[in-house]
Amino acid sequence: MNGSRVQARRAIEALRSGVPNRDAVDALGSSQTQIESLFRQRLAAVREGLPGPGLVFDGDFGGGKSHLLEYLQHIALTERFVTSKVVVSKETPLHDPAKVFRAAISAAVVPERRGAAVTEIAGSLDPDGAAFDELYRWTSSDEAELNERFPATLYLYRNLRGADPELVERILRFWSGDPLSVAELRRALRQAGEGASWIVSKASQRELALQRIRFVARLAAAAGYGGWVLLFDEVELVGRYSLLQRARSYAEIARWVLGEESGPLPGLVAVLAITDDFLPFVIDEKHDDETVPGRLRLRGEEPLAEQAELGIEAIRRAAHLERPGEHVLGEAYRKLKAIHETAYGWEAPDVAGPAALGTRSMREYVRAWINEWDLRRLDPSYRPELEFEPVSPDYTEDADLETSPDGEQRNGG
């Protein structure tokens, strides 16, 4: 089987299952020109060292949000940005920065590299270059608001990288999320003749996770990449959290989109995809715009209440996926028919068009076309009757999703 047929079959299998992969995105592309333009503007700003505020977009269930995220990842990699796709889930709750960081760094893809992200990024660093000097200056500044571990490990990486490979590996694992105790760091600094001049304070896992996110983005830029792009899928799961966890999630959305007190996160672009019925069914119907900040203020958490309000406003102002018109559907149909023919070496017949199908989401069109071609390839005389049953997200609160954030305690990690 030749390469083009294998690629076509991978694309068909991904589209049939509703989970787009690189082959499917390469074959179909994207018609979401407005969101693509906004995304490219943010990449350009970050590449120039300017703040690149995040982006929230919404769309129908099955309307192509995951496909668009895959397409945006392709753009980011082409523009030499490190990229991570993070699916919000029970294991990766949006309100827990430590778990989000672990998922993001595990999923991170470095352009034209295949190894662990931080190891590959560090391999592109020039410890004797001006970019490294600027990174070290930034990590040591009040502006960065980083724990002393970050400038200390950069110092050790520069000065002991040839003499102590085991320590370098420990530093890379720390940057990737592993703990590094104060005692261990002080021993290494003494080995480098610097132990007496460093004061290293303790920090919780949550604090270090937030700092690692900023640090890795700047590390990538110092290594010659554009920065770090994080793409969040299935953000609507937030609607099934308890009220307080929704509150913390809204605050996190604000942080990803707007940044922290000093402004958008440097070197980083975040894109969050959410269903378009989240606003009416969760924020409006559950009155989250009033109840969430009100509950937080009763608990004395005014800063968190303000952040949650900003996160809710970011969802209200989300960019919208354009629903496919006749032209877009026609282009998708022609491309998909050609892919199916390549995949299975046959001449696919014409099948029902949008008017006959009477559906609305791109996923339904795509799966209907593929299913009919599959069946008619096996029996050319067969004429299937397709039925569509709408599926919408469930926003009922789920106690099984209740998780405790990692690392609220200070453990020196």
MOVEN-V404915 format. One record per run of one state. SS is the DSSP state (helix for helix, strand for strand, loop for the rest). FROM is the first residue (numbers start at 0). LEN is the number of residues. Records with the same first field share a line. If there is no record, write none. Layout:
SS: FROM-LEN  FROM-LEN
This chain:
loop: 0-2  17-4  28-4  47-7  59-5  78-3  87-9  107-1  109-7  123-6  140-7  160-4  175-6  191-3  197-6  222-5  233-1  240-2  258-1  260-2  263-4  275-2  284-3  298-3  316-2  320-5  344-9  357-4  378-20  401-8  410-3
helix: 2-15  21-7  32-15  64-14  96-11  116-7  129-11  147-13  164-11  181-10  194-3  204-18  234-6  242-16  277-7  287-11  301-15  325-19  353-4  361-17  398-3
strand: 54-5  81-6  108-1  203-1  227-6  259-1  262-1  267-8  318-2  409-1
